[in-house]
Amino acid sequence: MTNVGVEVITLRGLRAKLLDLEMGAPQRVDFLLLLLVEQGEGGHVVDFVTHLLHAADVLLVRPGQVQQWRLDAGLEGLLVLVSPSALGPSVGLNSAALRSGAF
């Protein structure tokens, strides 16, 4: 993710970019992540709670949360990654509001 802006990538593209080791390690994100599941099943761990994912599910990970990928090979979808600075000024949000989920 770049420091400022919005990035859209498929789960297939993410798998191609990252090593399996990187995908499976817990990571604290500093951006907003929106996952739109198109097909398949899998899981995603957010703040050490596993969320089971199926087609048509949407998952939001806020800046400051800890995530860990549990992507089964058949899980496909789109990721929208948004830096807090890309949202903040345009909608009056700051990083604290994003982290707290107060929007």
Disulfide bonds with the S-S distance in Angstrom:
none
